[in-house]
């Protein structure tokens, strides 16, 4: 009887924590939609994508996969600094796009997180095509 009560208590705690995690995750997606609602994100494109990677990183990555995502986030930081200084580096942008494509293709993640990162890839490609008029 004592073990059954302990198991029931543990199961109830798990359900409560899982529900809280799901609600928090749902809030993150809503906040992401809000971040991209207007055009202000364009000046922070690389920081915004890094935030998306941070979210996915905390929920999915470990081991060898972690190196790829950490490196991609470092490159996004460099790209954000270049954007702020009005510098454009096509080779570095292509490397970021390639790394992010591998993150999306080669890792387990939820369909929703994969959609987020694919949306980010679309934004990076759009920036590559229209970088000269990006902030205007």
KOLVO-269811 format. One record per atom (N, C-alpha, C): residue number from 1; residue in three letters; atom name; x, y, z. Coordinates in Angstrom, 3 decimals. Example, Ala and Ser with C-alpha at 12.3 -4.5 7.8 and 13.67 -1.06 7.14 Angstrom:
2
+-----+--------+-------+----------+----------+----------+
! num ! residu ! atome !       px !       py !       pz !
+-----+--------+-------+----------+----------+----------+
!   1 !    ALA !     N !   13.190 !   -5.690 !    7.800 !
!   1 !    ALA !    CA !   12.300 !   -4.500 !    7.800 !
!   1 !    ALA !     C !   13.200 !   -3.300 !    7.800 !
!   2 !    SER !     N !   12.850 !   -2.250 !    7.080 !
!   2 !    SER !    CA !   13.670 !   -1.060 !    7.140 !
!   2 !    SER !     C !   12.900 !    0.030 !    7.870 !
+-----+--------+-------+----------+----------+----------+
This chain:
136
+-----+--------+-------+----------+----------+----------+
! num ! residu ! atome !       px !       py !       pz !
+-----+--------+-------+----------+----------+----------+
!   1 !    UNK !     N !    0.823 !   -1.190 !    0.000 !
!   1 !    UNK !    CA !    0.000 !    0.000 !    0.000 !
!   1 !    UNK !     C !    0.871 !    1.260 !    0.000 !
!   2 !    UNK !     N !    1.935 !    1.248 !    0.794 !
!   2 !    UNK !    CA !    2.823 !    2.397 !    0.889 !
!   2 !    UNK !     C !    3.512 !    2.664 !   -0.458 !
!   3 !    UNK !     N !    3.984 !    1.605 !   -1.155 !
!   3 !    UNK !    CA !    4.602 !    1.745 !   -2.471 !
!   3 !    UNK !     C !    3.605 !    2.251 !   -3.505 !
!   4 !    UNK !     N !    2.384 !    1.783 !   -3.428 !
!   4 !    UNK !    CA !    1.359 !    2.237 !   -4.368 !
!   4 !    UNK !     C !    1.088 !    3.725 !   -4.198 !
!   5 !    UNK !     N !    1.024 !    4.174 !   -2.964 !
!   5 !    UNK !    CA !    0.807 !    5.597 !   -2.691 !
!   5 !    UNK !     C !    1.992 !    6.427 !   -3.186 !
!   6 !    UNK !     N !    3.195 !    5.927 !   -2.959 !
!   6 !    UNK !    CA !    4.398 !    6.625 !   -3.415 !
!   6 !    UNK !     C !    4.411 !    6.697 !   -4.945 !
!   7 !    UNK !     N !    4.072 !    5.607 !   -5.619 !
!   7 !    UNK !    CA !    4.028 !    5.589 !   -7.081 !
!   7 !    UNK !     C !    2.965 !    6.541 !   -7.616 !
!   8 !    UNK !     N !    1.829 !    6.577 !   -6.960 !
!   8 !    UNK !    CA !    0.756 !    7.481 !   -7.359 !
!   8 !    UNK !     C !    1.186 !    8.930 !   -7.182 !
!   9 !    UNK !     N !    1.844 !    9.232 !   -6.093 !
!   9 !    UNK !    CA !    2.337 !   10.589 !   -5.835 !
!   9 !    UNK !     C !    3.383 !   10.979 !   -6.879 !
!  10 !    UNK !     N !    4.293 !   10.061 !   -7.199 !
!  10 !    UNK !    CA !    5.306 !   10.328 !   -8.212 !
!  10 !    UNK !     C !    4.672 !   10.553 !   -9.577 !
!  11 !    UNK !     N !    3.675 !    9.753 !   -9.908 !
!  11 !    UNK !    CA !    2.988 !    9.909 !  -11.194 !
!  11 !    UNK !     C !    2.257 !   11.246 !  -11.262 !
!  12 !    UNK !     N !    1.628 !   11.638 !  -10.185 !
!  12 !    UNK !    CA !    0.924 !   12.922 !  -10.149 !
!  12 !    UNK !     C !    1.914 !   14.075 !  -10.301 !
!  13 !    UNK !     N !    3.047 !   13.987 !   -9.646 !
!  13 !    UNK !    CA !    4.069 !   15.030 !   -9.752 !
!  13 !    UNK !     C !    4.585 !   15.123 !  -11.189 !
!  14 !    UNK !     N !    4.779 !   13.968 !  -11.826 !
!  14 !    UNK !    CA !    5.243 !   13.952 !  -13.207 !
!  14 !    UNK !     C !    4.236 !   14.639 !  -14.127 !
!  15 !    UNK !     N !    2.959 !   14.326 !  -13.962 !
!  15 !    UNK !    CA !    1.913 !   14.917 !  -14.790 !
!  15 !    UNK !     C !    1.875 !   16.435 !  -14.602 !
!  16 !    UNK !     N !    2.014 !   16.891 !  -13.385 !
!  16 !    UNK !    CA !    2.002 !   18.330 !  -13.108 !
!  16 !    UNK !     C !    3.208 !   19.005 !  -13.758 !
!  17 !    UNK !     N !    4.386 !   18.412 !  -13.600 !
!  17 !    UNK !    CA !    5.592 !   18.990 !  -14.195 !
!  17 !    UNK !     C !    5.536 !   18.958 !  -15.721 !
!  18 !    UNK !     N !    5.045 !   17.874 !  -16.281 !
!  18 !    UNK !    CA !    4.918 !   17.776 !  -17.738 !
!  18 !    UNK !     C !    3.943 !   18.832 !  -18.264 !
!  19 !    UNK !     N !    2.847 !   19.032 !  -17.559 !
!  19 !    UNK !    CA !    1.880 !   20.053 !  -17.953 !
!  19 !    UNK !     C !    2.481 !   21.441 !  -17.893 !
!  20 !    UNK !     N !    3.251 !   21.710 !  -16.852 !
!  20 !    UNK !    CA !    3.908 !   23.018 !  -16.721 !
!  20 !    UNK !     C !    4.923 !   23.221 !  -17.844 !
!  21 !    UNK !     N !    5.683 !   22.179 !  -18.168 !
!  21 !    UNK !    CA !    6.668 !   22.276 !  -19.247 !
!  21 !    UNK !     C !    5.981 !   22.515 !  -20.587 !
!  22 !    UNK !     N !    4.879 !   21.830 !  -20.814 !
!  22 !    UNK !    CA !    4.135 !   22.010 !  -22.059 !
!  22 !    UNK !     C !    3.582 !   23.430 !  -22.162 !
!  23 !    UNK !     N !    3.054 !   23.954 !  -21.076 !
!  23 !    UNK !    CA !    2.526 !   25.322 !  -21.079 !
!  23 !    UNK !     C !    3.641 !   26.323 !  -21.333 !
!  24 !    UNK !     N !    4.802 !   26.103 !  -20.707 !
!  24 !    UNK !    CA !    5.930 !   27.007 !  -20.892 !
!  24 !    UNK !     C !    6.406 !   26.953 !  -22.344 !
!  25 !    UNK !     N !    6.475 !   25.753 !  -22.908 !
!  25 !    UNK !    CA !    6.888 !   25.589 !  -24.294 !
!  25 !    UNK !     C !    5.906 !   26.285 !  -25.229 !
!  26 !    UNK !     N !    4.616 !   26.121 !  -24.959 !
!  26 !    UNK !    CA !    3.588 !   26.776 !  -25.763 !
!  26 !    UNK !     C !    3.737 !   28.294 !  -25.700 !
!  27 !    UNK !     N !    4.061 !   28.816 !  -24.527 !
!  27 !    UNK !    CA !    4.299 !   30.252 !  -24.379 !
!  27 !    UNK !     C !    5.484 !   30.699 !  -25.228 !
!  28 !    UNK !     N !    6.527 !   29.861 !  -25.303 !
!  28 !    UNK !    CA !    7.697 !   30.222 !  -26.098 !
!  28 !    UNK !     C !    7.303 !   30.383 !  -27.556 !
!  29 !    UNK !     N !    6.510 !   29.477 !  -28.093 !
!  29 !    UNK !    CA !    6.083 !   29.574 !  -29.490 !
!  29 !    UNK !     C !    5.243 !   30.820 !  -29.731 !
!  30 !    UNK !     N !    4.383 !   31.146 !  -28.791 !
!  30 !    UNK !    CA !    3.567 !   32.369 !  -28.896 !
!  30 !    UNK !     C !    4.474 !   33.592 !  -28.887 !
!  31 !    UNK !     N !    5.450 !   33.615 !  -27.981 !
!  31 !    UNK !    CA !    6.393 !   34.739 !  -27.919 !
!  31 !    UNK !     C !    7.195 !   34.854 !  -29.210 !
!  32 !    UNK !     N !    7.543 !   33.718 !  -29.791 !
!  32 !    UNK !    CA !    8.286 !   33.749 !  -31.050 !
!  32 !    UNK !     C !    7.428 !   34.387 !  -32.138 !
!  33 !    UNK !     N !    6.184 !   33.989 !  -32.222 !
!  33 !    UNK !    CA !    5.286 !   34.602 !  -33.207 !
!  33 !    UNK !     C !    5.219 !   36.113 !  -33.009 !
!  34 !    UNK !     N !    5.154 !   36.550 !  -31.767 !
!  34 !    UNK !    CA !    5.110 !   37.983 !  -31.466 !
!  34 !    UNK !     C !    6.400 !   38.679 !  -31.884 !
!  35 !    UNK !     N !    7.544 !   38.016 !  -31.698 !
!  35 !    UNK !    CA !    8.839 !   38.613 !  -32.073 !
!  35 !    UNK !     C !    8.907 !   38.888 !  -33.568 !
!  36 !    UNK !     N !    8.266 !   38.057 !  -34.355 !
!  36 !    UNK !    CA !    8.327 !   38.198 !  -35.812 !
!  36 !    UNK !     C !    7.111 !   38.919 !  -36.399 !
!  37 !    UNK !     N !    6.244 !   39.441 !  -35.551 !
!  37 !    UNK !    CA !    5.006 !   40.052 !  -36.024 !
!  37 !    UNK !     C !    5.251 !   41.309 !  -36.864 !
!  38 !    UNK !     N !    6.168 !   42.155 !  -36.470 !
!  38 !    UNK !    CA !    6.437 !   43.374 !  -37.240 !
!  38 !    UNK !     C !    7.768 !   43.215 !  -37.981 !
!  39 !    UNK !     N !    8.303 !   44.282 !  -38.503 !
!  39 !    UNK !    CA !    9.545 !   44.212 !  -39.275 !
!  39 !    UNK !     C !   10.790 !   44.512 !  -38.431 !
!  40 !    UNK !     N !   10.639 !   44.792 !  -37.142 !
!  40 !    UNK !    CA !   11.791 !   45.138 !  -36.306 !
!  40 !    UNK !     C !   12.789 !   43.997 !  -36.174 !
!  41 !    UNK !     N !   12.345 !   42.777 !  -36.350 !
!  41 !    UNK !    CA !   13.231 !   41.623 !  -36.237 !
!  41 !    UNK !     C !   14.326 !   41.638 !  -37.292 !
!  42 !    UNK !     N !   14.086 !   42.323 !  -38.388 !
!  42 !    UNK !    CA !   15.040 !   42.292 !  -39.500 !
!  42 !    UNK !     C !   16.424 !   42.784 !  -39.081 !
!  43 !    UNK !     N !   16.487 !   43.773 !  -38.216 !
!  43 !    UNK !    CA !   17.771 !   44.273 !  -37.729 !
!  43 !    UNK !     C !   18.410 !   43.355 !  -36.701 !
!  44 !    UNK !     N !   17.644 !   42.390 !  -36.241 !
!  44 !    UNK !    CA !   18.136 !   41.433 !  -35.236 !
!  44 !    UNK !     C !   18.010 !   39.995 !  -35.754 !
!  45 !    UNK !     N !   17.979 !   39.812 !  -37.051 !
!  45 !    UNK !    CA !   17.697 !   38.506 !  -37.633 !
!  45 !    UNK !     C !   18.569 !   37.406 !  -37.044 !
!  46 !    UNK !     N !   19.859 !   37.644 !  -36.919 !
!  46 !    UNK !    CA !   20.754 !   36.591 !  -36.450 !
!  46 !    UNK !     C !   20.569 !   36.333 !  -34.965 !
!  47 !    UNK !     N !   20.291 !   37.357 !  -34.194 !
!  47 !    UNK !    CA !   19.997 !   37.181 !  -32.770 !
!  47 !    UNK !     C !   18.685 !   36.435 !  -32.572 !
!  48 !    UNK !     N !   17.703 !   36.747 !  -33.393 !
!  48 !    UNK !    CA !   16.411 !   36.066 !  -33.290 !
!  48 !    UNK !     C !   16.552 !   34.577 !  -33.620 !
!  49 !    UNK !     N !   17.316 !   34.276 !  -34.653 !
!  49 !    UNK !    CA !   17.526 !   32.877 !  -35.025 !
!  49 !    UNK !     C !   18.328 !   32.171 !  -33.943 !
!  50 !    UNK !     N !   19.286 !   32.866 !  -33.362 !
!  50 !    UNK !    CA !   20.050 !   32.267 !  -32.267 !
!  50 !    UNK !     C !   19.118 !   31.933 !  -31.095 !
!  51 !    UNK !     N !   18.159 !   32.812 !  -30.808 !
!  51 !    UNK !    CA !   17.203 !   32.528 !  -29.740 !
!  51 !    UNK !     C !   16.391 !   31.267 !  -30.053 !
!  52 !    UNK !     N !   16.020 !   31.102 !  -31.313 !
!  52 !    UNK !    CA !   15.312 !   29.881 !  -31.714 !
!  52 !    UNK !     C !   16.201 !   28.654 !  -31.496 !
!  53 !    UNK !     N !   17.462 !   28.771 !  -31.865 !
!  53 !    UNK !    CA !   18.392 !   27.658 !  -31.653 !
!  53 !    UNK !     C !   18.602 !   27.373 !  -30.167 !
!  54 !    UNK !     N !   18.646 !   28.428 !  -29.360 !
!  54 !    UNK !    CA !   18.760 !   28.230 !  -27.907 !
!  54 !    UNK !     C !   17.599 !   27.387 !  -27.392 !
!  55 !    UNK !     N !   16.404 !   27.707 !  -27.854 !
!  55 !    UNK !    CA !   15.212 !   26.963 !  -27.434 !
!  55 !    UNK !     C !   15.324 !   25.491 !  -27.839 !
!  56 !    UNK !     N !   15.641 !   25.255 !  -29.098 !
!  56 !    UNK !    CA !   15.737 !   23.882 !  -29.584 !
!  56 !    UNK !     C !   16.893 !   23.162 !  -28.883 !
!  57 !    UNK !     N !   17.983 !   23.858 !  -28.686 !
!  57 !    UNK !    CA !   19.164 !   23.276 !  -28.043 !
!  57 !    UNK !     C !   18.851 !   22.764 !  -26.637 !
!  58 !    UNK !     N !   18.106 !   23.521 !  -25.871 !
!  58 !    UNK !    CA !   17.808 !   23.113 !  -24.497 !
!  58 !    UNK !     C !   16.864 !   21.918 !  -24.448 !
!  59 !    UNK !     N !   16.100 !   21.707 !  -25.507 !
!  59 !    UNK !    CA !   15.134 !   20.616 !  -25.456 !
!  59 !    UNK !     C !   15.562 !   19.368 !  -26.217 !
!  60 !    UNK !     N !   16.638 !   19.443 !  -27.015 !
!  60 !    UNK !    CA !   16.934 !   18.319 !  -27.891 !
!  60 !    UNK !     C !   18.375 !   17.835 !  -27.814 !
!  61 !    UNK !     N !   19.325 !   18.728 !  -27.846 !
!  61 !    UNK !    CA !   20.680 !   18.361 !  -28.216 !
!  61 !    UNK !     C !   21.538 !   17.851 !  -27.071 !
!  62 !    UNK !     N !   22.395 !   16.904 !  -27.448 !
!  62 !    UNK !    CA !   23.393 !   16.373 !  -26.530 !
!  62 !    UNK !     C !   24.474 !   15.691 !  -27.364 !
!  63 !    UNK !     N !   25.643 !   15.530 !  -26.778 !
!  63 !    UNK !    CA !   26.712 !   14.787 !  -27.428 !
!  63 !    UNK !     C !   27.249 !   15.468 !  -28.669 !
!  64 !    UNK !     N !   27.503 !   14.679 !  -29.714 !
!  64 !    UNK !    CA !   28.117 !   15.159 !  -30.949 !
!  64 !    UNK !     C !   27.287 !   16.257 !  -31.612 !
!  65 !    UNK !     N !   25.987 !   16.124 !  -31.580 !
!  65 !    UNK !    CA !   25.103 !   17.118 !  -32.199 !
!  65 !    UNK !     C !   25.288 !   18.492 !  -31.571 !
!  66 !    UNK !     N !   25.682 !   18.503 !  -30.318 !
!  66 !    UNK !    CA !   25.808 !   19.773 !  -29.613 !
!  66 !    UNK !     C !   26.879 !   20.662 !  -30.241 !
!  67 !    UNK !     N !   27.984 !   20.076 !  -30.696 !
!  67 !    UNK !    CA !   29.039 !   20.876 !  -31.313 !
!  67 !    UNK !     C !   28.493 !   21.664 !  -32.493 !
!  68 !    UNK !     N !   27.708 !   21.029 !  -33.338 !
!  68 !    UNK !    CA !   27.182 !   21.677 !  -34.536 !
!  68 !    UNK !     C !   26.296 !   22.871 !  -34.177 !
!  69 !    UNK !     N !   25.430 !   22.680 !  -33.208 !
!  69 !    UNK !    CA !   24.520 !   23.776 !  -32.864 !
!  69 !    UNK !     C !   25.259 !   24.902 !  -32.141 !
!  70 !    UNK !     N !   26.221 !   24.559 !  -31.302 !
!  70 !    UNK !    CA !   27.013 !   25.591 !  -30.615 !
!  70 !    UNK !     C !   27.796 !   26.403 !  -31.638 !
!  71 !    UNK !     N !   28.399 !   25.742 !  -32.601 !
!  71 !    UNK !    CA !   29.158 !   26.440 !  -33.644 !
!  71 !    UNK !     C !   28.239 !   27.341 !  -34.463 !
!  72 !    UNK !     N !   27.061 !   26.867 !  -34.793 !
!  72 !    UNK !    CA !   26.107 !   27.678 !  -35.559 !
!  72 !    UNK !     C !   25.716 !   28.928 !  -34.774 !
!  73 !    UNK !     N !   25.501 !   28.785 !  -33.468 !
!  73 !    UNK !    CA !   25.140 !   29.944 !  -32.644 !
!  73 !    UNK !     C !   26.300 !   30.944 !  -32.587 !
!  74 !    UNK !     N !   27.538 !   30.460 !  -32.527 !
!  74 !    UNK !    CA !   28.692 !   31.368 !  -32.546 !
!  74 !    UNK !     C !   28.753 !   32.135 !  -33.857 !
!  75 !    UNK !     N !   28.510 !   31.435 !  -34.962 !
!  75 !    UNK !    CA !   28.517 !   32.093 !  -36.267 !
!  75 !    UNK !     C !   27.401 !   33.124 !  -36.376 !
!  76 !    UNK !     N !   26.250 !   32.830 !  -35.799 !
!  76 !    UNK !    CA !   25.149 !   33.799 !  -35.811 !
!  76 !    UNK !     C !   25.532 !   35.052 !  -35.032 !
!  77 !    UNK !     N !   26.237 !   34.895 !  -33.927 !
!  77 !    UNK !    CA !   26.716 !   36.064 !  -33.178 !
!  77 !    UNK !     C !   27.630 !   36.921 !  -34.051 !
!  78 !    UNK !     N !   28.554 !   36.267 !  -34.760 !
!  78 !    UNK !    CA !   29.458 !   36.996 !  -35.646 !
!  78 !    UNK !     C !   28.680 !   37.715 !  -36.742 !
!  79 !    UNK !     N !   27.693 !   37.037 !  -37.307 !
!  79 !    UNK !    CA !   26.887 !   37.655 !  -38.358 !
!  79 !    UNK !     C !   26.094 !   38.849 !  -37.837 !
!  80 !    UNK !     N !   25.583 !   38.754 !  -36.589 !
!  80 !    UNK !    CA !   24.846 !   39.873 !  -36.015 !
!  80 !    UNK !     C !   25.773 !   41.075 !  -35.842 !
!  81 !    UNK !     N !   27.003 !   40.819 !  -35.409 !
!  81 !    UNK !    CA !   27.978 !   41.908 !  -35.283 !
!  81 !    UNK !     C !   28.283 !   42.520 !  -36.640 !
!  82 !    UNK !     N !   28.422 !   41.692 !  -37.667 !
!  82 !    UNK !    CA !   28.655 !   42.204 !  -39.018 !
!  82 !    UNK !     C !   27.480 !   43.041 !  -39.501 !
!  83 !    UNK !     N !   26.263 !   42.577 !  -39.252 !
!  83 !    UNK !    CA !   25.079 !   43.323 !  -39.663 !
!  83 !    UNK !     C !   25.041 !   44.684 !  -38.986 !
!  84 !    UNK !     N !   25.341 !   44.714 !  -37.694 !
!  84 !    UNK !    CA !   25.349 !   45.985 !  -36.952 !
!  84 !    UNK !     C !   26.399 !   46.946 !  -37.505 !
!  85 !    UNK !     N !   27.489 !   46.409 !  -38.029 !
!  85 !    UNK !    CA !   28.559 !   47.240 !  -38.593 !
!  85 !    UNK !     C !   28.385 !   47.448 !  -40.101 !
!  86 !    UNK !     N !   27.252 !   47.030 !  -40.641 !
!  86 !    UNK !    CA !   26.933 !   47.170 !  -42.073 !
!  86 !    UNK !     C !   27.939 !   46.442 !  -42.953 !
!  87 !    UNK !     N !   28.387 !   45.264 !  -42.480 !
!  87 !    UNK !    CA !   29.273 !   44.407 !  -43.269 !
!  87 !    UNK !     C !   28.484 !   43.179 !  -43.711 !
!  88 !    UNK !     N !   28.762 !   42.752 !  -44.923 !
!  88 !    UNK !    CA !   28.097 !   41.564 !  -45.465 !
!  88 !    UNK !     C !   29.165 !   40.573 !  -45.901 !
!  89 !    UNK !     N !   29.055 !   39.341 !  -45.414 !
!  89 !    UNK !    CA !   30.019 !   38.299 !  -45.734 !
!  89 !    UNK !     C !   29.251 !   37.101 !  -46.287 !
!  90 !    UNK !     N !   29.204 !   37.001 !  -47.606 !
!  90 !    UNK !    CA !   28.441 !   35.943 !  -48.280 !
!  90 !    UNK !     C !   28.942 !   34.555 !  -47.885 !
!  91 !    UNK !     N !   30.249 !   34.378 !  -47.820 !
!  91 !    UNK !    CA !   30.798 !   33.057 !  -47.494 !
!  91 !    UNK !     C !   30.386 !   32.628 !  -46.083 !
!  92 !    UNK !     N !   30.438 !   33.545 !  -45.137 !
!  92 !    UNK !    CA !   30.054 !   33.213 !  -43.767 !
!  92 !    UNK !     C !   28.559 !   32.916 !  -43.687 !
!  93 !    UNK !     N !   27.752 !   33.698 !  -44.395 !
!  93 !    UNK !    CA !   26.311 !   33.457 !  -44.418 !
!  93 !    UNK !     C !   26.005 !   32.089 !  -45.021 !
!  94 !    UNK !     N !   26.676 !   31.742 !  -46.108 !
!  94 !    UNK !    CA !   26.463 !   30.424 !  -46.713 !
!  94 !    UNK !     C !   26.845 !   29.313 !  -45.738 !
!  95 !    UNK !     N !   27.900 !   29.516 !  -44.959 !
!  95 !    UNK !    CA !   28.305 !   28.528 !  -43.968 !
!  95 !    UNK !     C !   27.249 !   28.382 !  -42.875 !
!  96 !    UNK !     N !   26.687 !   29.503 !  -42.421 !
!  96 !    UNK !    CA !   25.626 !   29.462 !  -41.410 !
!  96 !    UNK !     C !   24.414 !   28.713 !  -41.957 !
!  97 !    UNK !     N !   24.027 !   29.027 !  -43.176 !
!  97 !    UNK !    CA !   22.880 !   28.355 !  -43.794 !
!  97 !    UNK !     C !   23.143 !   26.849 !  -43.897 !
!  98 !    UNK !     N !   24.332 !   26.473 !  -44.352 !
!  98 !    UNK !    CA !   24.677 !   25.059 !  -44.460 !
!  98 !    UNK !     C !   24.656 !   24.350 !  -43.121 !
!  99 !    UNK !     N !   25.213 !   25.001 !  -42.088 !
!  99 !    UNK !    CA !   25.212 !   24.394 !  -40.754 !
!  99 !    UNK !     C !   23.798 !   24.237 !  -40.212 !
! 100 !    UNK !     N !   22.974 !   25.267 !  -40.403 !
! 100 !    UNK !    CA !   21.602 !   25.189 !  -39.919 !
! 100 !    UNK !     C !   20.817 !   24.109 !  -40.678 !
! 101 !    UNK !     N !   21.080 !   23.966 !  -41.974 !
! 101 !    UNK !    CA !   20.439 !   22.890 !  -42.739 !
! 101 !    UNK !     C !   20.799 !   21.527 !  -42.155 !
! 102 !    UNK !     N !   22.061 !   21.344 !  -41.770 !
! 102 !    UNK !    CA !   22.481 !   20.067 !  -41.181 !
! 102 !    UNK !     C !   21.851 !   19.855 !  -39.811 !
! 103 !    UNK !     N !   21.710 !   20.930 !  -39.028 !
! 103 !    UNK !    CA !   21.033 !   20.817 !  -37.732 !
! 103 !    UNK !     C !   19.607 !   20.319 !  -37.947 !
! 104 !    UNK !     N !   18.914 !   20.898 !  -38.903 !
! 104 !    UNK !    CA !   17.523 !   20.521 !  -39.175 !
! 104 !    UNK !     C !   17.435 !   19.091 !  -39.707 !
! 105 !    UNK !     N !   18.330 !   18.734 !  -40.598 !
! 105 !    UNK !    CA !   18.243 !   17.435 !  -41.271 !
! 105 !    UNK !     C !   18.739 !   16.272 !  -40.429 !
! 106 !    UNK !     N !   19.725 !   16.510 !  -39.577 !
! 106 !    UNK !    CA !   20.437 !   15.402 !  -38.950 !
! 106 !    UNK !     C !   20.139 !   15.203 !  -37.466 !
! 107 !    UNK !     N !   19.118 !   15.823 !  -36.947 !
! 107 !    UNK !    CA !   18.852 !   15.729 !  -35.516 !
! 107 !    UNK !     C !   17.385 !   15.444 !  -35.247 !
! 108 !    UNK !     N !   17.169 !   14.785 !  -34.129 !
! 108 !    UNK !    CA !   15.792 !   14.528 !  -33.696 !
! 108 !    UNK !     C !   15.262 !   15.767 !  -32.994 !
! 109 !    UNK !     N !   14.084 !   16.168 !  -33.416 !
! 109 !    UNK !    CA !   13.404 !   17.286 !  -32.772 !
! 109 !    UNK !     C !   11.929 !   17.175 !  -33.120 !
! 110 !    UNK !     N !   11.125 !   17.930 !  -32.414 !
! 110 !    UNK !    CA !    9.700 !   17.903 !  -32.704 !
! 110 !    UNK !     C !    9.447 !   18.526 !  -34.073 !
! 111 !    UNK !     N !    8.341 !   18.170 !  -34.659 !
! 111 !    UNK !    CA !    7.965 !   18.751 !  -35.952 !
! 111 !    UNK !     C !    7.838 !   20.265 !  -35.832 !
! 112 !    UNK !     N !    7.346 !   20.715 !  -34.713 !
! 112 !    UNK !    CA !    7.169 !   22.162 !  -34.509 !
! 112 !    UNK !     C !    8.513 !   22.878 !  -34.470 !
! 113 !    UNK !     N !    9.497 !   22.294 !  -33.775 !
! 113 !    UNK !    CA !   10.830 !   22.892 !  -33.733 !
! 113 !    UNK !     C !   11.494 !   22.837 !  -35.108 !
! 114 !    UNK !     N !   11.285 !   21.747 !  -35.838 !
! 114 !    UNK !    CA !   11.839 !   21.648 !  -37.194 !
! 114 !    UNK !     C !   11.223 !   22.740 !  -38.082 !
! 115 !    UNK !     N !    9.926 !   22.986 !  -37.930 !
! 115 !    UNK !    CA !    9.269 !   24.062 !  -38.693 !
! 115 !    UNK !     C !    9.861 !   25.427 !  -38.348 !
! 116 !    UNK !     N !   10.138 !   25.654 !  -37.067 !
! 116 !    UNK !    CA !   10.746 !   26.925 !  -36.628 !
! 116 !    UNK !     C !   12.093 !   27.111 !  -37.317 !
! 117 !    UNK !     N !   12.934 !   26.082 !  -37.280 !
! 117 !    UNK !    CA !   14.262 !   26.209 !  -37.871 !
! 117 !    UNK !     C !   14.198 !   26.292 !  -39.397 !
! 118 !    UNK !     N !   13.239 !   25.622 !  -40.016 !
! 118 !    UNK !    CA !   13.062 !   25.771 !  -41.466 !
! 118 !    UNK !     C !   12.607 !   27.188 !  -41.816 !
! 119 !    UNK !     N !   11.767 !   27.778 !  -40.976 !
! 119 !    UNK !    CA !   11.377 !   29.170 !  -41.164 !
! 119 !    UNK !     C !   12.611 !   30.073 !  -41.056 !
! 120 !    UNK !     N !   13.475 !   29.778 !  -40.106 !
! 120 !    UNK !    CA !   14.713 !   30.552 !  -39.965 !
! 120 !    UNK !     C !   15.589 !   30.413 !  -41.207 !
! 121 !    UNK !     N !   15.667 !   29.206 !  -41.764 !
! 121 !    UNK !    CA !   16.428 !   29.019 !  -43.005 !
! 121 !    UNK !     C !   15.860 !   29.878 !  -44.131 !
! 122 !    UNK !     N !   14.540 !   29.927 !  -44.216 !
! 122 !    UNK !    CA !   13.889 !   30.771 !  -45.226 !
! 122 !    UNK !     C !   14.287 !   32.241 !  -45.024 !
! 123 !    UNK !     N !   14.291 !   32.703 !  -43.782 !
! 123 !    UNK !    CA !   14.659 !   34.093 !  -43.493 !
! 123 !    UNK !     C !   16.119 !   34.366 !  -43.861 !
! 124 !    UNK !     N !   17.009 !   33.410 !  -43.580 !
! 124 !    UNK !    CA !   18.418 !   33.579 !  -43.936 !
! 124 !    UNK !     C !   18.598 !   33.648 !  -45.453 !
! 125 !    UNK !     N !   17.893 !   32.805 !  -46.178 !
! 125 !    UNK !    CA !   17.984 !   32.837 !  -47.643 !
! 125 !    UNK !     C !   17.424 !   34.142 !  -48.204 !
! 126 !    UNK !     N !   16.355 !   34.629 !  -47.594 !
! 126 !    UNK !    CA !   15.788 !   35.908 !  -48.004 !
! 126 !    UNK !     C !   16.791 !   37.035 !  -47.747 !
! 127 !    UNK !     N !   17.447 !   36.988 !  -46.606 !
! 127 !    UNK !    CA !   18.483 !   37.992 !  -46.306 !
! 127 !    UNK !     C !   19.602 !   37.917 !  -47.350 !
! 128 !    UNK !     N !   20.024 !   36.713 !  -47.695 !
! 128 !    UNK !    CA !   21.098 !   36.553 !  -48.687 !
! 128 !    UNK !     C !   20.689 !   37.193 !  -50.019 !
! 129 !    UNK !     N !   19.447 !   37.006 !  -50.416 !
! 129 !    UNK !    CA !   18.981 !   37.544 !  -51.697 !
! 129 !    UNK !     C !   18.758 !   39.056 !  -51.677 !
! 130 !    UNK !     N !   18.422 !   39.602 !  -50.502 !
! 130 !    UNK !    CA !   18.021 !   41.013 !  -50.439 !
! 130 !    UNK !     C !   18.801 !   41.811 !  -49.401 !
! 131 !    UNK !     N !   19.989 !   41.399 !  -49.063 !
! 131 !    UNK !    CA !   20.754 !   42.036 !  -47.990 !
! 131 !    UNK !     C !   21.016 !   43.512 !  -48.237 !
! 132 !    UNK !     N !   21.134 !   43.908 !  -49.483 !
! 132 !    UNK !    CA !   21.456 !   45.319 !  -49.769 !
! 132 !    UNK !     C !   20.324 !   46.256 !  -49.374 !
! 133 !    UNK !     N !   19.096 !   45.761 !  -49.296 !
! 133 !    UNK !    CA !   17.944 !   46.592 !  -48.914 !
! 133 !    UNK !     C !   17.328 !   46.104 !  -47.595 !
! 134 !    UNK !     N !   18.040 !   45.338 !  -46.843 !
! 134 !    UNK !    CA !   17.469 !   44.648 !  -45.698 !
! 134 !    UNK !     C !   16.904 !   45.580 !  -44.638 !
! 135 !    UNK !     N !   17.606 !   46.598 !  -44.269 !
! 135 !    UNK !    CA !   17.160 !   47.465 !  -43.184 !
! 135 !    UNK !     C !   16.255 !   48.600 !  -43.610 !
! 136 !    UNK !     N !   15.928 !   48.664 !  -44.864 !
! 136 !    UNK !    CA !   15.147 !   49.809 !  -45.361 !
! 136 !    UNK !     C !   13.695 !   49.504 !  -45.486 !
+-----+--------+-------+----------+----------+----------+
